[in-house]
């Protein structure tokens, strides 16, 4: 999987918080997230994220990202 952590960081920092998972995916698409990033966001729990750091913490916890670090 070819995911650029800088691109993810840019997308996550541009989102309005708090944000739910469905709105997160929609907003990420509007901010130019590629299909790989959208696929990763789809694996997040269905909850409200209060900040980019909250979201990054949840992303880092996904086991199949190959050790993605922010």
DRENMI-802463 format. One line per 8 residues: number of its first residue (from 1); for each residue x, y, z of C-alpha. Coordinates in steps of 0.001 Angstrom, whole numbers, plus 500000, padded with zeros to 6 digits. Example, Ala and Ser with C-alpha at 12.3 -4.5 7.8 and 13.67 -1.06 7.14 Angstrom:
! residues 2
1) 512300 495500 507800  513670 498940 507140 .
! end
This chain:
! residues 70
1) 500000 500000 500000  501471 503327 498956  500210 505853 501485  501983 509142 502009  501783 510137 505710  502284 513800 504775  499249 513713 502486  497180 512084 505221 .
9) 498360 514697 507707  497428 517513 505311  493944 516078 504757  493306 515412 508463  494412 518888 509504  492043 520496 506983  488897 518817 508346  486305 520474 510599 .
17) 486234 518854 514057  484393 517255 515740  483561 514994 512806  481832 511631 512492  483193 508816 510377  480733 509275 507485  481388 513019 507295  485099 512341 507668 .
25) 485169 510127 504578  483085 512617 502582  485222 515598 503629  488451 513696 502964  487281 513019 499407  486479 516705 498930  489957 517621 500206  491649 515380 497652 .
33) 492269 512151 499552  493145 509285 497215  491407 505888 497185  494029 504351 499480  493449 506992 502146  489666 506641 501806  490006 502863 502184  492020 503373 505349 .
41) 489460 505823 506763  486687 503322 506024  488362 500930 508489  488029 503363 511391  485419 502782 514105  482072 504497 513632  482504 507301 516157  483025 511041 516436 .
49) 486597 512269 516231  487324 515439 518209  490621 516476 516638  493235 515543 514064  495298 514025 516882  492337 511882 517996  491914 510667 514440  495648 510014 513964 .
57) 495693 508001 517170  492902 505785 515838  494645 505421 512470  497918 504444 514112  496045 501720 515984  494943 499986 512789  497121 496911 512505  497241 496632 508720 .
65) 498878 499960 507926  502422 498710 508076  503449 500824 511036  502160 504134 509703  503379 506881 512016  502450 510545 512188 .
! end
